[in-house]
Amino acid sequence: MSSEPTPDSTVEPVQRNTVAIVAVVLSALGLVGAIVFWLGVPTLLALAGLVTGYVARRRSPEGARAATWAIALGLLALVANIALIAAGAAGAFDD
């Protein structure tokens, strides 16, 4: 018995869009950071995730779902960051 694969049993490798995965991670970090509130860093992460998500969506259709999640998370993180910054400027966190 031969353990070599037959031509019909070959499996194609899974195509991954690394840019889309990076975009999701950046956007998620921006959202988590908005909850923790790290002095403006989450805003930069959210913007980076948002821009990277748009780049990933244009670059490859394989990562369109991940890129869309990155864009949605990036927008949510950006809105949360802006709301927290505005609330802090208005004195909502003062004792």
C-alpha positions in Angstrom: 0.0 0.0 0.0 1.3 3.4 -0.9 0.8 6.4 1.3 1.2 8.8 -1.5 -1.9 10.9 -2.1 -3.8 10.3 -5.3 -4.4 13.2 -7.6 -8.1 13.4 -6.5 -7.2 13.6 -2.8 -5.1 16.8 -2.9 -6.3 19.6 -0.7 -5.8 23.2 -1.7 -4.4 25.4 1.1 -6.7 27.9 2.7 -6.3 31.4 1.5 -6.0 33.9 4.3 -6.1 37.6 4.1 -3.5 38.6 6.7 -4.3 42.3 6.3 -7.9 41.7 7.2 -6.8 39.7 10.3 -4.5 42.5 11.4 -7.3 45.0 10.9 -9.7 43.0 13.1 -7.0 42.8 15.8 -6.3 46.5 15.7 -10.0 47.4 15.8 -10.7 45.0 18.6 -7.8 46.5 20.6 -9.1 50.0 19.9 -12.5 48.9 21.3 -11.1 47.2 24.4 -8.8 50.2 24.9 -11.8 52.6 24.8 -13.3 50.7 27.7 -10.0 50.9 29.6 -9.3 54.4 28.3 -5.5 54.6 27.6 -5.0 58.3 26.9 -5.7 58.4 23.2 -4.0 55.2 22.2 -7.3 53.4 21.5 -8.3 56.2 19.1 -5.1 55.5 17.1 -5.7 51.8 17.2 -9.3 52.3 16.0 -8.2 54.5 13.1 -5.5 52.0 12.1 -8.0 49.1 12.2 -10.5 51.1 10.2 -8.0 52.1 7.5 -6.5 48.7 7.4 -10.0 47.1 7.0 -10.7 49.3 4.0 -7.3 48.3 2.5 -8.0 44.6 3.1 -11.4 44.8 1.5 -10.1 46.4 -1.6 -7.1 44.1 -1.8 -8.8 40.7 -1.7 -12.3 39.3 -1.8 -11.3 36.3 0.4 -11.0 38.5 3.5 -14.1 40.6 2.8 -16.0 39.3 5.9 -13.0 39.9 8.2 -12.4 43.3 6.7 -16.1 44.2 7.2 -15.8 43.2 10.8 -12.7 45.3 11.2 -14.4 48.3 9.7 -17.5 47.9 12.0 -15.3 47.3 15.1 -13.1 50.3 14.1 -16.1 52.6 13.7 -17.6 51.4 17.0 -14.2 51.9 18.8 -13.8 55.3 17.3 -17.3 56.5 18.3 -16.7 55.1 21.9 -13.4 56.8 22.1 -14.8 60.1 21.0 -17.7 59.8 23.4 -15.4 59.1 26.3 -13.1 62.0 25.4 -16.1 64.3 25.2 -17.5 63.0 28.5 -14.1 63.5 30.1 -13.9 67.1 28.7 -17.3 67.8 30.1 -16.3 66.7 33.5 -18.3 63.5 33.7 -15.5 61.7 35.5 -14.7 64.4 38.0 -15.4 63.6 41.7 
